[in-house]
């Protein structure tokens, strides 16, 4: 069994894996029970899926648990679903942000924790369906224990069976750091300028801001042992079109009056900068701007 915790757009598409059960609540739980998984775009799919709202509804322990929540909900997620973890269960975080694996390590043995990043481009529609802009790769690997390749192979095969590329990494911390860097540049920029992924790369003011945020974050990440190639930022910008005209999650959260992941993205850059004595004024300014928009959006919601 694969337990998918978090029923947003990423959790929904990963719920299409063979043997998956989606943990959901509220209106999303009701939608999935009635309609199943509804995907449109590049991977159209209509599929019934098992859905649960409490660990007591599960039949036994999970082989894999995929944490697909926001970073701020990682601790709540593992606390709520920890009873589904057996001695051989691998818990995989594919959430954006920095520090999710360390959060999981407070509750789980380190040799059961798998880091991950996904470049699947998806967006939740108002009717509850999910639009797939692009079936990008997902990268997974043991975060604290790099000797998990053979145990992760069945999960990789499950991904590939539904048309989702998956790579097992021997140094997943590097992969997480690079996706983190992408989100540091992309998410706040898109949210502030109301620009989709393609527009961030094409609009000069968006492109300049994204590049500056990423450049400021690189020295901080290097202090954390991350190696960033000189051409990384240009390669990222050149690849934005492949992600499709996706409205990023931070922009979507602001529109819905929800808390964003800013503390785990640009806010994490600021905190790591303080840890290493590196000034990060631009990221600090962006955090303040997003938090002001969050406050206003919650008032208006």
C-alpha positions in Angstrom: 0.0 0.0 0.0 1.1 3.5 -0.8 -0.4 6.1 1.5 -0.5 9.6 0.0 -0.9 12.3 2.7 -2.2 15.5 1.3 -4.9 15.7 -1.4 -3.8 18.8 -3.2 -2.9 18.7 -6.9 0.4 16.8 -6.3 -1.2 14.4 -3.9 -4.1 13.8 -6.3 -1.9 12.9 -9.3 0.3 10.6 -7.1 -2.9 9.0 -5.9 -3.1 7.5 -9.4 -0.2 5.1 -8.5 -1.2 1.5 -8.3 -2.2 0.6 -4.7 -2.4 4.2 -3.6 -4.8 5.4 -0.8 -5.2 9.1 -0.4 -5.6 10.7 3.0 -7.9 13.7 2.7 -10.4 15.7 4.7 -13.4 18.0 4.3 -14.6 19.0 0.8 -11.6 17.3 -0.8 -12.5 14.0 0.9 -16.1 14.3 -0.3 -15.0 15.1 -3.9 -12.6 12.2 -4.2 -15.1 9.7 -2.7 -17.7 10.8 -5.2 -15.7 11.5 -8.3 -12.3 9.8 -7.8 -9.2 11.2 -9.5 -10.0 13.6 -12.3 -7.0 14.7 -14.3 -7.0 16.8 -17.5 -4.3 18.2 -19.7 -1.2 16.2 -20.6 -2.2 13.1 -18.5 -6.0 12.9 -18.7 -7.4 10.3 -16.3 -10.6 9.3 -14.6 -10.0 6.8 -11.8 -11.7 5.7 -8.6 -9.4 5.8 -5.6 -9.5 4.6 -2.0 -9.8 7.6 0.4 -9.4 7.8 4.1 -9.6 10.5 6.7 -8.1 8.7 9.7 -5.4 6.1 10.2 -7.9 3.7 11.8 -9.4 3.2 8.4 -6.3 1.7 7.0 -5.8 -2.0 6.5 -2.3 -2.6 7.9 1.0 -0.7 7.5 2.0 1.2 4.4 4.9 0.2 2.2 5.4 3.8 1.3 4.0 7.1 2.7 4.2 10.1 0.4 4.0 13.4 2.2 2.5 15.9 -0.2 1.4 18.6 2.2 2.7 22.1 2.6 6.0 22.3 4.5 4.2 23.9 7.5 2.0 20.8 7.7 4.8 18.2 7.6 4.8 17.7 11.4 1.1 17.5 11.7 1.0 15.0 8.8 3.5 12.5 10.3 2.0 12.8 13.7 -1.5 12.0 12.4 -0.4 9.1 10.2 2.5 7.7 12.2 0.5 4.6 13.1 0.7 3.6 9.4 4.5 3.4 9.7 5.8 -0.2 10.1 9.4 -1.3 10.5 9.8 -1.5 6.7 7.8 1.6 5.7 9.7 4.3 3.8 8.4 7.8 4.3 8.9 10.1 1.3 8.7 13.9 1.5 8.0 15.6 -1.8 7.0 18.9 -0.3 8.7 22.2 -1.3 10.9 24.0 1.2 13.9 23.4 3.4 14.0 21.2 6.5 11.1 18.7 5.9 13.4 15.7 6.3 14.7 17.0 9.6 11.2 17.5 10.8 10.4 13.8 10.0 13.5 12.7 11.8 12.0 13.9 15.1 9.4 11.1 14.7 11.0 8.4 12.6 14.3 6.4 12.3 16.6 8.1 9.9 16.9 5.0 7.7 13.2 5.2 6.9 13.2 8.8 5.7 13.4 9.5 1.9 13.9 13.0 0.5 12.3 13.9 -2.8 11.4 16.7 -5.2 8.9 16.7 -8.0 8.7 18.8 -11.2 5.2 17.7 -12.1 3.3 20.8 -13.2 -0.2 20.6 -11.9 -3.0 23.0 -10.8 -6.2 22.5 -8.9 -9.3 23.8 -10.8 -12.3 25.3 -9.2 -14.4 22.2 -10.0 -12.0 19.9 -8.1 -10.3 18.4 -11.1 -6.5 18.8 -11.6 -5.0 20.2 -14.8 -1.6 18.6 -15.7 0.6 21.2 -17.4 3.6 18.8 -17.5 4.6 15.4 -16.3 8.1 16.4 -15.1 10.4 14.0 -13.2 10.3 13.1 -9.5 13.6 12.5 -7.8 13.8 10.4 -4.6 16.6 9.1 -2.4 17.5 8.2 1.1 18.2 11.5 2.9 20.2 10.3 5.9 20.9 6.8 4.5 22.0 6.6 0.9 21.6 2.8 0.8 17.9 2.7 0.0 18.1 2.4 -3.8 16.9 -1.3 -3.9 14.0 -0.5 -1.6 12.9 2.5 -3.6 12.9 0.6 -7.0 9.3 -0.7 -6.6 8.1 2.9 -6.0 10.0 4.2 -9.0 8.3 1.5 -11.1 4.9 2.6 -9.8 5.6 6.1 -11.0 6.7 5.1 -14.4 3.7 2.7 -14.9 1.4 5.8 -14.9 3.6 7.9 -17.1 5.5 9.8 -14.4 9.3 9.8 -14.8 11.1 8.9 -11.5 14.8 9.0 -10.7 16.5 7.5 -7.6 19.3 9.8 -6.5 22.4 8.9 -4.5 22.7 12.5 -3.2 19.1 13.7 -2.8 20.0 16.6 -0.6 21.6 18.2 -3.6 18.5 17.7 -5.6 16.3 19.1 -2.9 18.5 22.1 -2.6 18.3 22.9 -6.3 14.5 22.6 -6.3 14.5 24.8 -3.2 16.6 27.3 -5.1 14.1 27.2 -8.0 11.2 27.8 -5.6 13.0 30.7 -3.9 13.2 32.5 -7.2 10.0 31.4 -8.8 7.2 31.3 -6.2 7.5 34.6 -4.5 8.2 36.3 -7.9 5.2 34.8 -9.5 3.0 35.6 -6.5 4.0 39.2 -6.2 3.8 39.9 -9.9 0.8 37.5 -10.6 2.9 35.9 -13.2 2.7 32.2 -14.3 5.9 30.1 -14.8 6.4 31.1 -18.4 5.9 34.8 -17.7 8.4 34.7 -14.8 11.0 33.7 -17.4 9.8 36.2 -20.1 8.9 39.4 -18.2 12.1 41.4 -17.6 11.0 42.6 -14.1 10.1 39.1 -13.0 13.2 37.5 -14.5 15.4 40.1 -12.8 13.8 39.5 -9.4 13.9 35.7 -9.6 17.6 35.8 -10.6 18.5 38.1 -7.8 16.7 36.1 -5.1 18.4 32.9 -6.3 21.9 34.6 -6.5 21.5 35.8 -3.0 20.6 32.3 -1.8 23.5 30.4 -3.4 26.2 31.4 -0.9 23.9 30.3 1.9 23.3 26.9 0.3 27.0 26.5 -0.3 27.6 26.8 3.4 25.2 23.9 3.8 27.4 21.8 1.5 25.4 22.3 -1.7 27.2 22.6 -5.0 25.5 24.9 -7.5 26.8 25.0 -11.0 27.4 28.5 -12.5 25.0 27.8 -15.3 22.2 26.5 -13.0 20.1 29.7 -13.0 20.2 30.2 -16.7 19.4 26.5 -17.3 16.4 26.9 -14.9 15.1 30.0 -16.7 15.5 28.4 -20.1 13.4 25.4 -18.8 10.5 27.5 -17.4 8.4 27.1 -20.6 8.5 23.3 -20.2 6.7 23.8 -16.8 3.7 25.3 -18.7 1.6 28.4 -17.8 1.2 27.1 -14.2 0.0 29.4 -11.4 2.4 28.6 -8.6 1.2 27.4 -5.2 2.2 30.6 -3.4 0.1 32.7 -5.7 -2.8 30.2 -5.4 -2.6 30.3 -1.6 -2.7 34.1 -1.5 -5.8 34.1 -3.7 -7.5 31.6 -1.4 -6.5 33.5 1.8 -4.3 30.6 2.9 -1.0 30.6 4.7 1.9 30.3 2.2 5.2 28.4 2.4 7.2 31.6 2.5 8.8 30.7 5.8 10.2 27.5 4.3 11.4 29.1 1.1 12.7 32.7 1.2 12.3 32.7 5.0 14.6 29.7 5.2 17.2 31.5 3.1 17.1 34.4 5.7 17.4 32.0 8.7 20.2 30.0 7.1 21.9 33.3 6.2 21.8 34.3 9.9 23.2 30.9 10.9 26.2 31.4 8.6 26.6 35.2 9.0 25.5 36.0 5.4 23.3 39.0 4.8 20.2 38.2 2.7 18.4 41.6 2.4 16.4 40.9 -0.7 15.0 37.7 0.5 14.2 39.3 3.8 12.3 42.1 2.0 10.4 39.6 -0.1 9.3 37.7 3.1 7.9 40.9 4.5 6.0 41.6 1.3 4.5 38.2 1.1 3.5 38.2 4.8 1.8 41.5 4.3 -0.2 40.1 1.3 -1.0 37.0 3.4 -2.4 39.2 6.2 -4.5 41.2 3.8 -5.7 38.1 2.0 -6.8 36.5 5.2 -8.7 39.7 6.2 -10.5 39.6 2.8 -11.2 35.9 2.8 
